[in-house]
Amino acid sequence: MSDDAPKIIVDDDWKSQAQAEKQKLADASRAKQAESIPQSSAGAAPGSPAPGGASGGGGAAGGQRQMPAASFEVLVSTMATQALFALGEIPDPQTGQRMAHLDLARHHLDMLAVIEEKTKDNLSKEESDMLATTLYELRNRYVQLTMSQRPTA
């Protein structure tokens, strides 16, 4: 009977190979970021986790993701994602439930409108178009949701 049982072979070497590859990618990413950061703010990134700090067991979710470079597109995308979440378009990651919070959605739409107003004539055509399209689509979703929740007379 023991001849038929599957044999479990533990290969611990893959862990060290994976860690080495992870370290190599992190080093390359830091080098690339250092090239794009002006010298005056190069020391402003000590908040990122140390390479060995996230390997201590529970850091799988927080330590492995790379933050996108700060840009106007990321700002608009972040605000749009928050609005979509408040509109119930994105499920809550903890519960899996979709909940509409119209007041919060309206707040995020208003924030995007403030960004649009304050950056008027100071954006590239692509940035301006992206912001206008995002606002248009989010406003349409907001109106559709509010209309569907109104009681019919």
Phi, psi and omega per residue, in radians:
M1 nan -0.617 3.139
S2 -1.240 -0.357 3.089
D3 -1.256 -0.538 -3.115
D4 -1.441 -0.356 -3.102
A5 -1.196 2.428 3.128
P6 -1.161 2.496 3.121
K7 -1.616 2.350 3.126
I8 -1.733 2.110 3.118
I9 -1.961 2.078 -3.131
V10 -1.685 2.129 -3.134
D11 -1.893 1.642 -3.128
D12 -1.292 -0.296 -3.096
D13 -1.149 -0.515 -3.118
W14 -1.106 -0.542 3.126
K15 -1.120 -0.781 -3.126
S16 -1.193 -0.625 3.092
Q17 -1.141 -0.750 3.135
A18 -1.119 -0.731 3.116
Q19 -1.111 -0.712 3.138
A20 -1.121 -0.741 3.109
E21 -1.135 -0.716 3.123
K22 -1.088 -0.761 3.126
Q23 -1.113 -0.715 -3.139
K24 -1.099 -0.760 3.113
L25 -1.144 -0.706 3.127
A26 -1.124 -0.734 3.118
D27 -1.095 -0.757 3.133
A28 -1.119 -0.699 3.133
S29 -1.145 -0.749 3.121
R30 -1.126 -0.683 3.124
A31 -1.122 -0.724 3.132
K32 -1.147 -0.720 3.117
Q33 -1.149 -0.708 -3.122
A34 -1.083 -0.586 3.109
E35 -1.194 -0.563 -3.069
S36 -1.593 -0.168 -3.128
I37 -1.613 2.288 3.070
P38 -1.081 2.644 -3.068
Q39 -1.018 -0.602 -3.087
S40 -1.167 -0.439 -3.140
S41 -1.966 0.226 -3.108
A42 -1.117 -0.523 3.141
G43 -1.509 0.095 -3.060
A44 -1.533 0.148 -3.106
A45 -1.905 0.477 -3.132
P46 -1.280 -0.085 3.128
G47 -1.292 -0.220 3.129
S48 -1.308 2.549 -3.069
P49 -1.149 2.601 3.092
A50 -1.213 2.631 -3.069
P51 -0.998 -0.648 -3.119
G52 -1.557 -0.180 -3.052
G53 -1.255 -0.543 -3.072
A54 -1.507 -0.112 -3.098
S55 -1.557 0.165 -3.077
G56 -1.414 0.290 3.001
G57 2.031 -0.978 -3.009
G58 -1.828 0.196 -3.044
G59 -1.661 0.477 -3.058
A60 -1.158 -0.721 -3.052
A61 -1.387 -0.736 -3.026
G62 -1.515 -0.576 -2.995
G63 -1.557 -0.239 -3.020
Q64 -1.702 -0.302 -3.109
R65 -1.455 2.463 3.039
Q66 -1.674 2.364 3.093
M67 -1.364 2.428 3.088
P68 -1.200 2.698 3.100
A69 -1.097 2.474 3.127
A70 -1.162 2.233 3.126
S71 -2.742 2.926 3.110
F72 -1.091 -0.698 -3.139
E73 -1.082 -0.717 3.137
V74 -1.182 -0.680 3.091
L75 -1.041 -0.872 -3.131
V76 -1.126 -0.733 3.133
S77 -1.082 -0.708 3.121
T78 -1.113 -0.803 3.128
M79 -1.135 -0.689 3.127
A80 -1.143 -0.683 3.113
T81 -1.105 -0.732 3.096
Q82 -1.098 -0.703 3.114
A83 -1.142 -0.748 3.120
L84 -1.098 -0.687 3.077
F85 -1.064 -0.804 -3.135
A86 -1.181 -0.450 3.091
L87 -1.429 -0.074 -3.141
G88 1.446 0.209 3.133
E89 -1.366 -0.429 3.140
I90 -2.060 2.226 -3.136
P91 -1.246 2.644 3.065
D92 -1.099 2.201 -3.085
P93 -1.134 -0.421 -3.134
Q94 -1.464 -0.698 -3.054
T95 -1.822 -0.373 -3.070
G96 1.373 0.011 -3.116
Q97 -1.532 2.565 3.032
R98 -1.759 2.111 -3.125
M99 -2.203 2.315 3.095
A100 -1.661 2.220 3.068
H101 -2.157 1.554 -3.009
L102 -1.086 -0.637 3.126
D103 -1.131 -0.738 3.126
L104 -1.188 -0.698 3.094
A105 -1.073 -0.756 3.123
R106 -1.080 -0.693 3.121
H107 -1.062 -0.790 -3.140
H108 -1.156 -0.649 3.068
L109 -1.130 -0.714 3.103
D110 -1.130 -0.665 3.107
M111 -1.113 -0.740 3.083
L112 -1.122 -0.626 3.092
A113 -1.151 -0.644 3.074
V114 -1.121 -0.759 3.100
I115 -1.039 -0.761 3.134
E116 -1.078 -0.781 -3.109
E117 -1.160 -0.765 -3.058
K118 -1.319 -0.342 3.141
T119 -1.828 0.103 -3.115
K120 -0.955 2.359 -3.123
D121 1.125 0.271 3.116
N122 -2.218 0.270 -3.125
L123 -2.066 2.725 2.997
S124 -1.232 2.876 3.130
K125 -1.028 -0.729 -3.136
E126 -1.106 -0.765 3.134
E127 -1.139 -0.764 3.138
S128 -1.099 -0.768 3.122
D129 -1.121 -0.731 3.141
M130 -1.089 -0.780 -3.142
L131 -1.135 -0.774 3.141
A132 -1.099 -0.757 3.136
T133 -1.140 -0.751 3.125
T134 -1.068 -0.829 3.121
L135 -1.083 -0.741 3.138
Y136 -1.042 -0.846 -3.107
E137 -1.161 -0.727 3.127
L138 -1.172 -0.684 3.110
R139 -1.122 -0.710 3.088
N140 -1.070 -0.766 3.108
R141 -1.100 -0.711 3.125
Y142 -1.075 -0.819 3.141
V143 -1.100 -0.773 3.123
Q144 -1.046 -0.728 -3.127
L145 -1.193 -0.740 -3.136
T146 -1.180 -0.631 3.103
M147 -1.169 -0.675 -3.115
S148 -1.260 -0.355 -3.130
Q149 -1.674 -0.099 3.102
R150 -1.300 2.428 3.051
P151 -1.242 2.420 3.129
T152 -1.516 2.467 -3.083
A153 -1.701 nan nan
